[in-house]
Amino acid sequence: VPSVVSDVVVFPNPYLSKGFNVVSFRLPPVTQASATLAIFSGALDRIISKEVPVTEIKPSEPFITWNGHDELDNLTPSGIYFYVITVNDKQYTGKFAVIRE
């Protein structure tokens, strides 16, 4: 699977993890209705890995979201996190910051 860096825009970055905020990952144009999202801590511990729906509010601007919680539904602590998004037989990687209030 080819890996692509920087075709995904993460916002907000840094992400303030409070309330019902979500992190959005804007993707390049895709044809699939879902993507696999994996989030890892700075120590490369897996935080979450799951299938998520691809949403498109504006034409040609698909995105996926994450609520800032781990697989046990705990709010993640402050730190630098890495993402791996797999969609359309491509893998997109990058990093973002989380600030927990």
Backbone as numpy.savetxt, mean C-alpha at the origin, in Angstrom:
# Nx Ny Nz CAx CAy CAz Cx Cy Cz
8.74 -12.39 -12.11 7.89 -11.21 -12.11 8.78 -9.98 -12.11
8.68 -9.11 -13.12 9.50 -7.91 -13.13 9.10 -6.95 -12.02
10.07 -6.32 -11.40 9.82 -5.38 -10.32 9.98 -3.95 -10.84
9.03 -3.08 -10.46 9.05 -1.69 -10.91 9.07 -0.79 -9.67
9.96 0.18 -9.66 10.04 1.12 -8.55 9.59 2.48 -9.05
8.83 3.20 -8.27 8.43 4.60 -8.48 7.24 4.81 -9.43
6.57 3.78 -9.91 5.35 3.98 -10.69 4.12 4.12 -9.80
4.30 3.92 -8.50 3.20 4.00 -7.54 3.39 5.27 -6.71
2.31 6.02 -6.51 2.36 7.22 -5.67 1.62 6.91 -4.38
2.30 7.10 -3.24 1.72 6.84 -1.93 1.28 8.17 -1.33
0.03 8.23 -0.86 -0.42 9.46 -0.20 -1.44 9.13 0.86
-1.45 9.83 1.96 -0.44 10.83 2.34 0.85 10.14 2.74
1.93 10.82 2.59 3.22 10.31 2.99 4.02 11.46 3.60
4.16 11.49 4.92 3.90 10.43 5.87 2.40 10.27 6.16
2.06 9.06 6.54 0.69 8.69 6.88 0.50 8.85 8.38
-0.51 9.64 8.78 -0.84 9.82 10.20 -1.89 8.78 10.56
-1.50 7.79 11.35 -2.41 6.68 11.65 -3.30 7.00 12.83
-4.41 7.65 12.55 -5.40 7.94 13.58 -6.78 7.88 12.95
-7.75 7.56 13.74 -9.12 7.53 13.24 -9.31 6.55 12.11
-10.02 7.01 11.06 -10.33 6.15 9.93 -9.54 6.51 8.68
-8.37 7.11 8.85 -7.52 7.46 7.72 -7.02 6.20 7.02
-6.75 6.33 5.74 -6.17 5.22 4.98 -4.98 5.73 4.18
-4.09 4.81 3.86 -2.99 5.09 2.93 -3.49 4.67 1.56
-3.33 5.53 0.57 -3.70 5.20 -0.80 -2.46 5.01 -1.64
-2.50 4.01 -2.50 -1.42 3.71 -3.42 -1.97 3.88 -4.82
-1.62 4.99 -5.49 -2.09 5.21 -6.86 -1.22 4.40 -7.81
-1.88 3.61 -8.64 -1.20 2.67 -9.54 -1.17 3.20 -10.96
-0.27 2.68 -11.78 -0.36 2.96 -13.22 -1.61 2.25 -13.75
-2.04 2.52 -14.96 -3.23 1.84 -15.49 -3.11 0.31 -15.38
-4.18 -0.30 -14.89 -4.20 -1.75 -14.70 -5.48 -2.32 -15.29
-5.47 -3.63 -15.55 -6.66 -4.29 -16.07 -7.31 -5.21 -15.06
-6.60 -5.55 -13.98 -7.14 -6.45 -12.98 -8.02 -5.70 -11.98
-9.00 -6.41 -11.42 -9.92 -5.82 -10.44 -9.38 -5.90 -9.02
-8.28 -6.64 -8.81 -7.70 -6.73 -7.48 -6.18 -6.81 -7.60
-5.53 -6.51 -6.47 -4.07 -6.55 -6.41 -3.68 -7.20 -5.09
-2.46 -7.69 -5.03 -1.94 -8.22 -3.77 -1.07 -7.14 -3.15
-1.39 -6.79 -1.89 -0.65 -5.77 -1.16 0.07 -6.44 0.01
1.37 -6.24 0.08 2.16 -6.72 1.22 2.88 -5.52 1.81
2.80 -5.38 3.13 3.45 -4.29 3.85 4.44 -4.93 4.82
5.66 -4.36 4.86 6.71 -4.86 5.74 7.25 -3.71 6.59
7.66 -4.02 7.82 8.27 -3.01 8.69 9.69 -2.72 8.21
10.33 -1.74 8.83 11.71 -1.42 8.50 12.65 -2.58 8.79
12.26 -3.48 9.71 13.04 -4.68 10.03 12.65 -5.84 9.13
11.81 -5.58 8.14 11.33 -6.55 7.16 10.43 -7.64 7.76
9.77 -7.31 8.88 8.73 -8.19 9.41 7.46 -7.91 8.63
6.75 -8.99 8.24 5.52 -8.80 7.47 4.43 -8.25 8.38
3.84 -7.14 7.96 2.75 -6.52 8.70 1.42 -7.05 8.18
1.28 -7.09 6.87 0.05 -7.58 6.26 0.34 -8.04 4.83
-0.43 -9.00 4.39 -0.36 -9.45 3.00 -1.74 -9.95 2.63
-2.39 -9.28 1.66 -3.74 -9.68 1.31 -4.13 -9.15 -0.06
-5.19 -9.75 -0.60 -5.79 -9.26 -1.85 -6.65 -8.04 -1.51
-6.53 -6.99 -2.28 -7.33 -5.78 -2.08 -7.95 -5.37 -3.42
-9.14 -4.78 -3.38 -9.76 -4.36 -4.63 -9.08 -3.12 -5.21
-9.02 -3.06 -6.52 -8.52 -1.87 -7.21 -9.72 -0.96 -7.46
-9.62 0.27 -6.99 -10.70 1.26 -7.12 -10.28 2.32 -8.13
-11.23 2.84 -8.87 -10.93 3.87 -9.85 -11.99 4.95 -9.77
-11.67 6.06 -9.09 -12.62 7.18 -8.98 -12.57 8.01 -10.25
-11.35 8.31 -10.71 -11.17 9.03 -11.97 -10.70 8.03 -13.02
-11.07 8.22 -14.28 -10.57 7.31 -15.32 -9.05 7.30 -15.37
-8.48 6.15 -15.54 -7.03 5.95 -15.66 -6.26 6.32 -14.41
-6.92 6.38 -13.24 -6.22 6.62 -11.98 -6.63 5.58 -10.95
-6.24 4.31 -11.17 -6.60 3.27 -10.21 -5.78 3.38 -8.93
-6.36 2.93 -7.83 -5.63 2.94 -6.57 -6.13 1.83 -5.67
-5.32 1.52 -4.67 -5.71 0.60 -3.61 -5.47 1.30 -2.29
-6.08 0.82 -1.22 -5.91 1.46 0.08 -5.56 0.45 1.16
-5.00 0.98 2.25 -4.66 0.18 3.44 -5.02 1.02 4.65
-5.62 0.39 5.66 -6.12 1.13 6.82 -5.11 1.32 7.94
-3.87 0.91 7.77 -2.84 1.13 8.79 -2.82 0.08 9.89
-3.57 -0.99 9.72 -3.62 -2.06 10.72 -2.89 -3.30 10.22
-2.38 -4.07 11.18 -1.70 -5.31 10.81 -2.72 -6.44 10.64
-2.24 -7.67 10.45 -3.13 -8.81 10.21 -3.98 -9.15 11.42
-3.58 -8.70 12.63 -4.36 -8.93 13.84 -5.23 -7.73 14.19
-5.33 -6.79 13.26 -6.12 -5.56 13.39 -5.58 -4.58 14.42
-4.28 -4.67 14.72 -3.62 -3.70 15.60 -3.11 -2.54 14.76
-3.19 -1.33 15.30 -2.67 -0.15 14.61 -1.14 -0.24 14.60
-0.53 0.00 13.45 0.92 -0.11 13.33 1.62 1.07 13.99
2.80 0.83 14.57 3.54 1.92 15.21 4.22 2.84 14.19
4.73 3.94 14.67 5.48 4.87 13.81 6.70 4.17 13.24
7.07 4.54 12.02 8.26 3.97 11.42 8.24 4.06 9.92
9.24 3.49 9.30 9.35 3.40 7.85 8.86 2.01 7.45
8.01 1.96 6.44 7.43 0.71 5.97 7.69 0.54 4.48
7.76 -0.69 4.06 7.97 -1.03 2.66 6.71 -1.71 2.13
6.38 -1.46 0.87 5.23 -2.12 0.26 5.67 -2.89 -0.97
4.94 -3.95 -1.24 5.09 -4.72 -2.47 3.68 -4.92 -3.00
3.40 -4.38 -4.17 2.08 -4.51 -4.80 2.26 -5.35 -6.06
1.48 -6.40 -6.17 1.53 -7.25 -7.35 0.21 -7.14 -8.09
0.27 -6.69 -9.35 -0.91 -6.53 -10.18 -0.47 -6.58 -11.64
-1.30 -7.15 -12.51 -0.96 -7.25 -13.94 0.38 -7.91 -14.19
0.71 -8.94 -13.41 1.98 -9.67 -13.56 3.21 -8.78 -13.37
3.06 -7.68 -12.63 4.19 -6.81 -12.30 4.20 -6.62 -10.79
5.38 -6.34 -10.27 5.54 -6.10 -8.85 6.08 -4.68 -8.66
5.38 -3.90 -7.86 5.77 -2.52 -7.57 6.23 -2.45 -6.12
7.38 -1.81 -5.89 7.93 -1.73 -4.55 8.24 -0.28 -4.19
8.27 0.00 -2.92 8.61 1.33 -2.45 8.51 1.41 -0.94
8.60 2.63 -0.42 8.53 2.81 1.03 7.72 4.05 1.35
7.27 4.10 2.60 6.52 5.26 3.10 6.68 5.31 4.60
6.31 6.43 5.19 6.45 6.63 6.63 5.08 6.61 7.29
5.05 6.11 8.54 3.84 6.11 9.36 4.17 6.88 10.64
3.29 7.82 10.99 3.42 8.55 12.25 2.17 8.25 13.03
2.34 7.61 14.19 1.19 7.26 15.02 1.01 8.34 16.08
-0.19 8.85 16.14 -0.48 9.92 17.12 -1.14 9.35 18.35
